[in-house]
Amino acid sequence: MKEFKERKDALQIIGLVLNHGSATASMIAENVGVSEKTIRKRIAYANDILRDNDAGVLVARPKIGIVLSGNQEQRGKAFDLIYMKKDDSDDCSNERMLETLRLVLRSIHRDIITINQISDELYMSPPTVAREIKACRKWLSGFNIELNSVRNRGLEIRCTELDYRQALKEYICKLCEPSDIDRELRFFFPEINIGLIREALIWVENEWNLLLTESSFAEILTYLCIATFENVRKKHELKLTFSEEEVNRYNEYNFAEKVFRQVNDHLGLTSRAEEIRYLTIQILCSKVISSANADPINMVREYDQKLRDFVNRTITVVSDVLNTDLSQDERLYEGLLNHIRALIFRLKYGQTVDTTVNSYIRENFITTLKVSWLVSTLFEEYFSLSIGDDELSYIALYIQTAIDCSRRPAEAVLVTDQNSSVTRLIHDRIVHTSMDIGKIEDVTVHQFLRSKYPSAELVISLVPLESKDERILVLKDPFHEKNREKIHEKLMEIRAKRHWQKPHFSSVCHRLFEPDLMMTDVHYENKDELLYDMCSLLENKGYVSHEYYASVIKRERAANTAIGGDVAIPHGDMSFTNESKIVVAILDEPIDWGDEKVDVVFLLNILMKSEAEVSKWQAFYRQFISLTDSREAIDKMRDCCDPVELYCYLVQ
């Protein structure tokens, strides 16, 4: 395509000289659309064409400009080059098609274009243009776009807005040279400032601490330009039928919203919800879902189902390898699902994760880490992305927590009305068939109702009991083959309920925490210094902008955030937040916090611009209240020796 453009520019220069007798550098630059610096190369290319056809040569004449030097016969050949359009060489066939396609795509949402207009602009004969239109028609059909030639009108194009966007993105990002992206965008959207949009995207990329690949950057930039062009024209062609809730659970939504806000603030435009959702889906599904599926809602649902399939398959593989059934562990499922959603964003766009968990997992749970390496192969199969050891450590941590919960032997009582020999037979059968039971005590109905046996985790009864004790499992047939599954399910239910009542955080909140956002046994003289370092942790990872610290201090000046029990919950302005996160600091000595002393600090970096975010923070506050109401729980936080131990305590 580059060679064809150079040839087209060269022929256009020859045409200018023939039509006007001469042409200055500024005239050529304006009409051909190249810089004056490039003109010398294009004139040299034009002279190569002229010499090959014995059609004279272009020379520079002082105070006149560029003129064609040659006899009458040579000048006639030069006219033939331009006006007879000898352009049928095979080596330019693909370039001709791409240049034709370029003009066809530009005509969408603009005035209709004719074959003669394309012929004049590309210096091709009308029959050649007609042939290239056929090639364009075939390419466009891959995006469900119809291209028809209508007599006395021109080229009629029928397509949806979604198909048009996919086709234009494919042309710019896949068929053009990377160095030509900005030039192509200026060609399609001369009404908007491409440089400003590029700078806005780079600014958000840096603020989020991302490292976009060249192809990812080009795709996002293209979608931003399409959206901005429509916004400037006040003709909003994009119509989406699904709600914000379908996509706002993903990091990509917050990123897209921030990019549009940055662009539109500079241009004085208003961000459109449809455009944010559309860009979210394109970023989300890039390299994961086939671009042949242009329907956004189908794309995001296919993406979400792919995540769920992966998590289910991962749990199945891990269960099989470890000989431990984790398939019913909903906390493991939800925890992995939320983690994988964030993981894919980090891997695709270069966001780093801390390395502290890896050494902890290697030291304590190397077997689980080895199993998680199998997960990395599975992950590459599903998403064509590679996971490093640090990311695998987080997955291993989720798996290990589930293993600990499922394998811990339970103490149980067996409530029976049978004689001692039958009771012993049932007792032995339960112990030998159930891996969940470590110790079991045989008691009568009367003994149980009197003593209750509070230390027992499970109560297995052979008779109905007049008790509302939630530990009770009645086995109508003590020898039934399904009793093992019943005991396991009941124990999992009991533990799940008890875990929920613990002052720890559920899986929906896990993404709020990170080991390298934990500070243990740290010393500070005052809260301003502490808050500066806590905010710096967030800013260094791209979770907040630079202004966030000032907003935290401003809020502290307005109101004391100490909540009693030596705990404080400072927080800043949501407008400076990119992603919800929490920094936790455990001080070696309490410091002044208003009228109180504080040594446990939760810096709440809150973002609540969607129902999903609101639900997440509601869940956090419910469990946070339970945590801070427990002096024992806060003391255990103080006893944590390092950030990883504190992180594990909060999420396990």
C-alpha positions in Angstrom: 0.0 0.0 0.0 2.9 2.3 0.7 4.3 1.8 -2.8 1.0 2.5 -4.3 0.6 5.7 -2.4 4.0 6.9 -3.5 3.1 6.1 -7.1 -0.2 7.9 -6.8 1.5 11.0 -5.3 4.1 11.0 -8.0 1.4 10.9 -10.8 -0.5 13.7 -9.0 2.6 15.9 -9.0 3.1 15.2 -12.8 -0.5 16.1 -13.3 -0.2 19.4 -11.4 2.9 20.4 -13.5 1.1 19.6 -16.7 -2.1 21.4 -15.8 -0.4 24.6 -14.5 2.9 24.6 -16.5 4.8 24.6 -13.2 4.2 23.9 -9.6 5.8 25.4 -6.4 6.7 23.2 -3.4 3.9 24.8 -1.3 1.4 24.1 -4.1 2.5 20.4 -4.3 2.3 20.0 -0.5 -1.2 21.5 -0.4 -2.6 19.5 -3.3 -0.9 16.2 -2.8 -1.1 16.1 1.0 2.5 15.6 1.9 5.0 17.7 3.8 7.5 19.9 1.9 10.2 17.6 3.4 8.7 14.6 1.5 8.3 16.4 -1.8 11.9 15.8 -2.9 11.4 12.0 -2.5 8.1 12.1 -4.4 9.6 14.1 -7.3 12.4 11.6 -7.5 9.8 8.8 -7.7 7.9 10.8 -10.4 11.1 11.1 -12.5 11.7 7.3 -12.2 8.2 6.9 -13.8 8.9 9.5 -16.5 12.2 8.0 -17.4 10.8 4.5 -17.6 8.2 5.7 -20.1 10.6 8.2 -21.9 8.3 11.0 -20.9 10.8 13.7 -20.0 11.9 14.8 -16.5 10.9 17.2 -13.8 13.4 19.9 -13.0 13.4 22.9 -10.6 13.6 26.3 -12.2 14.5 29.3 -10.0 11.6 31.7 -9.3 9.3 29.4 -11.3 9.1 26.0 -9.6 9.0 22.5 -10.9 8.5 22.1 -14.6 8.5 19.2 -17.1 11.5 19.2 -19.4 11.1 17.3 -22.6 10.3 17.4 -26.3 6.7 17.4 -27.7 6.6 13.6 -28.0 7.8 13.1 -24.4 5.3 15.6 -23.1 2.6 13.6 -25.0 3.7 10.4 -23.2 3.5 12.3 -19.9 -0.1 13.3 -20.7 -0.8 9.6 -21.5 0.6 8.5 -18.1 -1.9 10.8 -16.3 -5.0 10.8 -18.5 -4.8 7.3 -20.1 -4.3 5.9 -16.6 -1.9 3.1 -17.4 -2.3 1.4 -14.0 -2.9 -2.2 -14.7 0.5 -3.7 -13.5 -0.1 -6.8 -11.4 2.3 -5.7 -8.6 0.0 -2.9 -7.7 -3.2 -4.9 -7.6 -3.5 -5.2 -3.8 -2.4 -1.6 -3.2 -5.1 -0.4 -5.7 -7.8 -2.4 -3.9 -6.7 -1.0 -0.5 -6.7 2.6 -1.8 -10.2 2.0 -3.3 -11.4 0.5 0.0 -10.0 3.5 1.9 -12.2 5.9 -0.1 -15.3 3.6 0.1 -15.0 3.4 3.9 -14.5 7.1 4.2 -17.8 7.7 2.3 -19.8 5.9 5.0 -21.7 8.6 7.0 -20.6 11.1 4.4 -21.6 12.0 0.8 -22.1 9.1 -1.7 -19.0 8.5 -3.8 -18.9 7.5 -7.5 -16.6 5.4 -9.6 -15.4 8.5 -11.6 -14.6 10.3 -8.3 -12.4 7.4 -7.2 -10.9 7.2 -10.7 -9.9 10.9 -10.6 -8.5 10.8 -7.0 -6.5 7.6 -7.5 -5.4 8.1 -11.1 -6.9 4.8 -12.2 -9.1 4.2 -15.2 -12.9 3.6 -14.5 -12.7 0.0 -15.7 -9.9 -0.6 -13.2 -11.8 1.0 -10.4 -14.8 -1.2 -11.2 -12.6 -4.2 -10.9 -11.3 -3.1 -7.6 -14.8 -2.4 -6.4 -15.5 -6.1 -6.8 -12.5 -6.9 -4.6 -13.7 -4.3 -2.0 -17.2 -5.8 -2.1 -15.8 -9.3 -1.2 -13.8 -7.8 1.7 -16.7 -5.8 3.1 -19.0 -8.8 2.9 -16.9 -10.3 5.7 -18.3 -7.6 8.0 -21.9 -7.9 6.6 -21.5 -4.7 4.6 -23.2 -4.5 1.2 -21.6 -2.4 -1.5 -23.6 -1.9 -4.7 -23.2 0.4 -7.7 -26.4 2.3 -8.4 -26.8 3.9 -11.9 -26.8 7.7 -11.9 -26.1 7.7 -8.1 -22.8 6.0 -7.3 -21.8 3.5 -4.7 -24.5 2.6 -2.2 -23.4 1.1 1.1 -25.7 -0.7 3.5 -24.4 -1.6 7.0 -25.0 -1.3 10.7 -23.0 1.0 12.8 -21.4 -1.9 14.6 -20.3 -3.6 11.4 -18.9 -0.3 10.1 -16.8 0.2 13.2 -15.4 -3.3 13.1 -14.5 -2.9 9.4 -12.9 0.5 9.8 -10.9 -0.8 12.8 -9.7 -3.8 10.8 -8.6 -1.6 7.9 -6.7 0.9 10.0 -5.1 -1.5 12.5 -4.5 -4.6 10.4 -4.1 -3.4 6.7 -2.1 -0.2 7.3 1.5 0.2 8.5 1.7 1.0 12.2 3.6 4.2 11.3 0.7 5.3 9.2 -2.1 5.0 11.8 -2.2 8.8 12.7 -2.2 9.7 9.0 -5.0 7.3 8.3 -7.1 8.6 11.2 -6.6 12.2 10.0 -7.8 11.1 6.5 -11.0 9.5 7.9 -11.6 12.1 10.6 -10.2 15.5 9.5 -12.6 17.3 11.8 -11.1 16.2 15.0 -7.7 16.6 16.7 -6.1 13.2 16.5 -3.0 14.4 18.4 -5.0 15.5 21.4 -6.9 12.2 21.6 -3.6 10.3 21.4 -2.1 12.4 24.2 -5.2 11.8 26.4 -4.9 8.1 25.9 -1.2 8.2 26.8 -2.0 10.2 29.9 -4.5 7.7 31.2 -2.2 4.8 30.2 0.5 6.3 32.4 -1.8 7.2 35.2 -3.1 3.6 35.3 0.5 2.3 35.2 -0.2 0.3 32.0 2.0 -0.6 29.1 -0.3 -1.0 26.1 1.1 -2.9 23.1 1.3 -1.1 19.8 -1.7 -3.0 18.4 -3.8 -2.5 21.5 -3.0 1.2 21.6 -3.9 1.6 17.9 -7.3 -0.2 18.4 -8.3 1.9 21.4 -7.2 5.1 19.6 -9.3 4.2 16.5 -12.4 3.5 18.6 -11.9 6.8 20.5 -11.6 8.7 17.2 -14.8 7.1 15.8 -16.7 8.0 19.0 -15.3 11.5 19.1 -16.2 12.1 15.4 -19.8 11.1 16.0 -19.9 13.3 19.2 -18.6 16.3 17.3 -21.1 15.8 14.5 -23.9 15.4 17.1 -25.0 12.4 15.0 -25.0 9.5 17.4 -25.2 6.4 15.2 -24.3 3.9 18.0 -27.3 2.4 19.7 -26.8 -0.4 22.3 -29.7 -2.3 23.8 -28.0 -3.7 26.9 -27.5 -2.0 30.3 -24.4 -0.7 32.1 -24.6 -3.5 34.6 -23.6 -6.0 32.0 -20.0 -4.6 31.9 -19.3 -2.3 34.9 -18.0 -5.2 37.0 -14.8 -5.2 34.9 -11.7 -3.0 35.3 -12.0 -2.3 31.6 -15.1 -0.2 32.3 -13.4 2.1 34.7 -10.5 2.5 32.2 -12.8 3.3 29.3 -14.8 5.8 31.4 -11.5 7.5 32.4 -10.2 7.7 28.8 -13.5 9.3 27.5 -13.6 11.7 30.4 -10.0 12.8 29.7 -10.7 13.3 25.9 -14.1 15.0 26.3 -12.9 17.3 29.0 -10.3 18.7 26.6 -12.8 19.0 23.8 -15.7 20.3 25.8 -17.9 17.3 24.9 -20.1 15.1 27.1 -19.3 11.4 27.5 -21.9 9.1 26.2 -22.8 6.0 28.1 -23.1 3.9 25.0 -19.6 4.8 23.8 -18.1 3.9 27.2 -19.9 0.5 27.2 -18.9 -0.2 23.6 -15.2 0.7 24.2 -15.3 -1.4 27.4 -16.4 -4.5 25.4 -13.8 -4.0 22.7 -11.0 -3.7 25.3 -12.5 -6.6 27.3 -12.8 -9.0 24.4 -9.7 -8.0 22.5 -7.5 -11.2 21.8 -10.1 -13.3 23.7 -13.3 -13.3 21.6 -13.4 -13.4 17.8 -13.9 -10.0 16.2 -16.2 -11.7 13.8 -18.9 -11.4 16.4 -19.8 -7.7 16.1 -22.8 -7.7 18.5 -21.5 -6.2 21.7 -23.9 -7.9 24.1 -23.1 -11.3 22.5 -19.4 -10.5 22.8 -19.5 -9.7 26.5 -21.8 -12.7 27.3 -19.5 -15.0 25.3 -16.6 -13.5 27.2 -18.2 -14.0 30.6 -19.2 -17.6 29.8 -15.6 -18.3 28.7 -14.4 -17.1 32.1 -17.0 -19.3 33.9 -16.1 -22.3 31.8 -12.4 -21.8 32.5 -13.0 -21.5 36.3 -15.2 -24.6 36.3 -12.6 -26.6 34.3 -9.8 -25.3 36.6 -11.7 -26.5 39.7 -12.3 -29.9 38.1 -8.7 -30.3 37.1 -7.4 -29.3 40.6 -10.0 -31.6 42.3 -8.9 -34.5 40.2 -5.1 -34.0 40.8 -5.5 -33.4 44.5 -8.1 -36.1 45.0 -10.2 -33.4 46.8 -13.7 -32.5 45.6 -13.8 -28.7 45.4 -16.7 -28.6 42.9 -19.2 -27.5 45.5 -17.1 -24.7 47.0 -18.9 -21.6 45.9 -16.4 -19.3 47.6 -13.6 -20.8 45.6 -15.6 -20.4 42.4 -16.5 -16.8 43.0 -13.1 -15.9 44.3 -11.3 -17.3 41.2 -13.9 -15.8 38.9 -13.3 -12.3 40.3 -9.6 -12.8 40.3 -9.4 -14.0 36.7 -11.4 -11.0 35.5 -8.8 -8.6 36.9 -5.9 -10.9 35.9 -6.7 -10.8 32.2 -6.8 -7.0 32.2 -3.3 -6.9 33.9 -1.8 -9.4 31.5 -3.2 -7.8 28.3 -2.2 -4.3 29.3 1.0 -4.8 31.2 -0.2 -4.0 34.8 2.2 -5.6 37.3 1.4 -7.5 40.4 3.5 -7.7 43.6 5.9 -10.5 44.2 5.5 -11.0 47.9 2.9 -13.8 47.8 5.1 -16.0 45.6 7.8 -16.6 48.3 5.1 -17.2 50.9 3.4 -19.8 48.8 6.6 -21.5 47.8 7.7 -21.8 51.4 4.4 -23.1 52.7 2.3 -24.6 49.9 4.7 -25.8 47.2 2.4 -28.7 46.3 -0.5 -26.4 45.6 1.7 -24.1 43.6 2.8 -27.1 41.4 -0.9 -27.9 40.8 -1.5 -24.3 39.8 1.2 -24.6 37.1 -1.3 -26.9 35.4 -3.8 -24.1 35.5 -1.3 -21.9 33.6 -1.4 -24.3 30.7 -5.2 -24.3 30.8 -5.2 -20.5 30.9 -3.1 -20.2 27.8 -5.4 -22.6 26.0 -8.4 -20.5 26.8 -7.0 -16.9 26.5 -3.7 -17.2 24.6 -2.0 -15.3 27.5 0.9 -16.5 29.7 0.7 -16.4 33.5 3.9 -15.8 35.5 4.7 -17.3 38.9 3.6 -14.3 40.8 0.1 -14.4 39.3 0.0 -18.2 39.8 0.7 -17.7 43.5 -2.6 -15.8 43.9 -4.5 -18.7 42.3 -2.6 -21.2 44.5 -3.7 -19.2 47.5 -7.4 -19.5 46.6 -7.0 -23.2 46.0 -5.1 -23.8 49.3 -7.8 -22.0 51.2 -10.4 -24.2 49.7 -8.3 -27.3 50.4 -7.9 -26.3 54.1 -11.6 -25.8 54.4 -12.6 -29.1 52.7 -10.0 -31.3 54.3 -10.0 -30.2 57.9 -11.3 -33.3 59.9 -14.4 -32.5 61.9 -15.3 -33.5 65.4 -18.8 -35.0 65.4 -21.3 -36.7 67.7 -23.5 -39.6 66.7 -26.9 -39.5 68.3 -28.4 -43.0 68.4 -31.2 -45.0 69.8 -29.6 -48.3 68.8 -27.9 -50.9 71.0 -24.2 -50.7 71.5 -23.2 -53.2 68.8 -25.3 -51.6 66.0 -24.1 -48.2 67.1 -20.5 -49.3 66.9 -21.1 -50.7 63.4 -22.6 -47.4 62.2 -19.8 -45.5 64.0 -17.1 -47.4 62.2 -18.8 -47.2 58.9 -19.0 -43.4 59.1 -15.4 -43.1 60.2 -14.1 -45.3 57.4 -16.2 -43.9 54.5 -16.1 -40.2 55.4 -12.8 -38.3 54.9 -14.4 -35.3 56.7 -14.8 -36.9 60.1 -11.7 -37.1 62.3 -13.3 -37.9 65.6 -16.8 -39.1 66.5 -18.5 -39.6 69.9 -21.5 -41.8 70.4 -24.3 -40.4 72.6 -27.9 -41.1 73.4 -30.7 -38.7 72.6 -31.1 -37.8 76.2 -27.3 -37.0 76.6 -27.3 -34.8 73.5 -30.4 -32.8 74.6 -28.9 -32.3 78.0 -25.3 -31.4 77.1 -25.6 -30.1 73.5 -21.9 -30.9 72.9 -20.9 -27.4 71.8 -17.4 -28.5 70.7 -18.8 -30.8 68.0 -18.8 -29.4 64.5 -21.4 -31.8 63.2 -24.3 -33.7 64.9 -25.2 -37.0 63.1 -28.5 -38.3 64.3 -30.2 -41.6 63.6 -33.5 -40.2 64.9 -35.4 -36.9 64.5 -34.5 -34.4 67.3 -36.7 -31.7 68.7 -34.0 -29.1 68.3 -33.2 -26.2 66.0 -29.5 -26.8 66.2 -28.2 -26.1 62.6 -25.4 -28.7 63.1 -27.9 -31.6 63.0 -27.9 -34.1 60.1 -30.5 -36.9 60.3 -29.6 -40.1 58.5 -32.8 -42.1 58.0 -30.9 -45.0 56.6 -27.5 -45.2 58.4 -26.1 -47.7 55.8 -27.2 -45.8 52.7 -24.4 -45.3 50.1 -25.2 -41.6 49.7 -24.5 -40.8 53.4 -20.9 -39.9 52.7 -22.1 -37.2 50.3 -24.7 -36.0 52.7 -22.1 -35.6 55.5 -19.7 -33.7 53.3 -22.4 -31.3 52.0 -23.7 -30.7 55.5 -20.3 -30.0 56.9 -19.5 -27.6 54.0 -22.8 -25.8 54.7 -22.0 -25.4 58.4 -18.5 -24.1 57.6 -19.7 -21.7 55.0 -22.1 -20.2 57.4 -19.6 -20.0 60.2 -17.0 -18.4 57.8 -19.6 -15.8 56.8 -20.0 -14.9 60.4 -16.3 -14.5 60.9 -14.9 -11.0 60.8 -13.2 -11.7 57.5 -14.1 -10.6 54.0 -16.0 -12.5 51.3 -14.7 -13.2 47.8 -16.6 -10.2 46.3 -14.3 -8.0 48.4 -11.0 -9.8 47.8 -10.0 -7.6 44.8 -10.1 -4.6 47.2 -7.0 -6.1 48.9 -3.4 -6.8 47.8 -0.4 -7.9 49.8 1.7 -4.9 48.7 -1.1 -2.6 49.9 -0.5 -4.0 53.4 1.8 -2.2 55.9 2.7 -4.0 59.1 4.7 -2.9 62.2 5.4 0.5 60.6 6.4 3.6 62.6 5.1 7.1 61.9 5.1 10.3 63.9 1.9 11.8 62.5 -1.0 10.8 60.2 -0.1 13.2 57.3 3.2 11.3 56.7 1.4 8.0 57.0 -1.4 9.0 54.6 1.2 10.3 52.1 2.9 6.9 52.0 -0.4 5.0 51.8 -1.6 7.2 48.9 1.8 6.8 47.2 1.2 3.0 47.2 -2.0 3.5 45.3 -0.6 6.1 42.9 2.4 4.0 42.0 0.1 1.1 41.0 -2.1 3.4 38.9 -5.1 3.1 41.2 -5.4 6.8 41.9 -4.2 10.1 40.3 -1.7 12.4 41.8 -4.4 14.7 43.3 -5.8 11.9 45.5 -3.5 12.6 48.5 -4.6 16.2 48.7 -8.2 15.1 48.7 -7.6 12.7 51.6 -6.0 15.4 53.7 -8.8 17.9 52.8 -11.3 15.3 54.1 -9.3 14.7 57.2 -9.3 18.5 57.9 -13.1 18.5 57.5 -13.9 15.5 59.7 -12.2 13.1 62.0 -12.2 9.6 60.4 -11.3 7.7 63.6 -14.1 5.3 64.4 -13.1 4.0 67.9 -11.3 0.9 68.9 -8.0 2.5 67.8 -9.1 2.3 64.1 -9.4 5.0 61.4 -10.9 4.9 57.9 -9.6 7.8 55.9 -10.7 8.2 52.3 -10.4 10.6 49.4 -12.3 12.1 46.5 -13.8 9.5 44.2 -13.1 11.6 41.1 -9.4 10.9 41.6 -9.9 7.1 41.8 -9.2 4.7 39.0 -9.9 1.4 40.7 -11.3 0.5 44.1 -8.6 -0.6 46.5 -7.9 -0.6 50.3 -4.5 0.1 51.9 -4.2 -1.3 55.4 -1.5 0.0 57.9 -0.7 -1.6 61.3 1.5 0.8 63.3 4.0 -0.2 65.9 2.7 2.6 68.2 -0.6 4.6 68.1 -0.5 8.1 66.7 -2.8 11.1 67.2 -5.9 11.0 65.0 -8.0 14.0 66.0 -9.1 13.5 69.6 -8.2 9.8 69.5 -5.2 7.4 69.3 -5.0 5.1 66.3 -2.8 2.2 65.3 -4.9 0.4 62.7 -5.7 2.4 59.5 -7.9 1.4 56.5 -7.4 3.9 53.6 -10.6 3.3 51.6 -10.0 4.2 47.9 -13.6 4.1 46.9 -15.1 4.1 43.4 -18.9 3.7 43.2 -20.0 4.6 39.7 -21.9 1.4 39.0 -24.3 -1.0 40.8 -21.6 -3.6 40.9 -19.2 -1.3 42.7 -21.9 -0.2 45.1 -22.7 -3.8 46.0 -19.1 -4.6 46.5 -18.7 -1.7 49.0 -21.9 -2.6 50.7 -20.5 -6.1 51.3 -17.3 -4.6 52.5 -18.9 -2.3 55.1 -21.1 -5.1 56.4 -18.1 -7.3 57.1 -15.9 -4.4 58.2 -18.3 -3.6 60.9 -18.1 -7.2 62.1 -14.3 -7.0 62.0 -14.0 -3.8 64.0 -16.6 -4.9 66.5 -14.3 -7.8 67.4 -11.4 -6.8 69.7 -10.0 -10.3 69.1 -10.0 -9.8 65.3 -8.2 -6.5 65.5 -5.6 -7.9 67.9 -5.0 -10.7 65.4 -4.4 -8.1 62.7 -1.8 -6.5 65.0 -0.1 -9.8 65.5 0.5 -10.4 61.8 4.2 -10.4 61.1 4.3 -9.3 57.5 2.0 -8.0 54.7 1.3 -11.4 53.3 0.1 -12.8 56.6 -2.2 -9.8 57.1 -3.5 -10.2 53.6 -4.2 -13.9 54.1 -5.9 -13.1 57.4 -8.3 -10.7 55.8 -9.3 -12.8 52.8 -9.1 -16.4 54.0 
